């Protein structure tokens, strides 16, 4: 993690790529099935279930998101309804 943060801190020119010594795997075998269906099979989405409403790890996370939306607009909270609007 320190190497990643140091690389980010040290990059001064937009678009710069700094190669680190870390690899996802020793070989590229994992690419054979990542985001691809096996030949002749239908692709499967094995991610966790998606919901139409935001899911929060902690109860206070939703409170903080709504508070942020109410106070500064929270541009990253666009999926939340306006807490001042009548439901």
PEPEPE-V802949 format. One line per field, one symbol per residue. psi: psi as a letter, one per 20 degrees, with the letter a starting at -180 (. if undefined). A space follows every 10 residues. Layout:
BEGIN
psi = ???
END
This chain:
BEGIN
psi = hggghggghi pippippopr iqqhrhajhh hhiojqqqpj rpqpojrqqq qiqqpqgqhh ggghghgggh gjhmhikiiq qoiiqp.
END
